[in-house]
Amino acid sequence: MPVRRITNGGRKVIGKFPSIKNGGMVWWESQIERDYFYLLEFDSDVIIYWAQPLKIRYYLDGKAHLYTPDLKVIRRSKRQIIEVKDKKSSEKEEFIELKKRVAPICEAKGYQFVVVTDVEIRVQPKLENIKIMYKYAKTVVTSEHQIILNSLFLGRESLTLEEIMVVFALKGIPNSVVYALIYHGILSVDLMLPIGMASVAHLSLPLSSQRRITA
C-alpha cells in the first residue's frame, strides 16, 4: 500500500493501473505517471515496482522535511527511486534543491535516484504501440506457438505481421497471440513506427534462448 493516502484534492486526476508485474492495482496521481507504468510493464529489466513507496527524511535550512517519491522500482540490474515530473516542473529551482538533498540519501541506501519526465515517457508512436501490446499481455503463449513461429522464420530474416497472422489463422491461432509474442519479446518490431499488418517483424531470440510462456 502507498505510505500516504492518494487523493485528488479536488485538483488532480488520479486512478488505478492494472499491473501484471505487481499482481494488482497500482495508484497513479498524474496521467504522466500512468503512462510511465506502461513502460515499466513492458521493460523486461523491471521485476516489480511500488507507487508512493516510502518517506525520505531530509534537512533543509536546519529543518527536517519528509519527501514521498513516486516510485520504487526493482530491476534485474539495479534498484531505483523514481520521481515522475513534467519537464517544466523538473526544472524548477525548488525541485532541483530537493533532488540535491534526496539523491545522496537514496544512493547511500543502494538506490539510484532518477527523474523521468513526460518528454522521455511520451515518445510517440512508441508509447501508443506499447499500450496496444499491453492489451494482449495476458494472452496465453504456448511452446507450440513458438515452435510454429520458429518454423516460419527458417531461412527468413523477417516477416510481416500479416504473413505470420495468415499462417496462424490457418492453424486456428488468433491474432492476439501474435501481439502477445511481441509483448513478451519473442517477436520484435520497430516501436518507433505505428504497428499494423504491414509491420516488419524479426525473431528476437533463437528457440533455445526464448523465454517460454506455456499454458
PyMOL commands that set and color helices and strands:
alter all, ss='L'
color gray80, all
select helices_A, chain A and resi 31-42+87-90+93-108+118-121+126-134+143-152+161-170+175-183+207-209
alter helices_A, ss='H'
color red, helices_A
select strands_A, chain A and resi 15-19+24-28+46-51+56-60+63-67+71-75+79-85+112-117+159-160+187-189+200-203
alter strands_A, ss='S'
color yellow, strands_A
deselect
rebuild
show_as cartoon
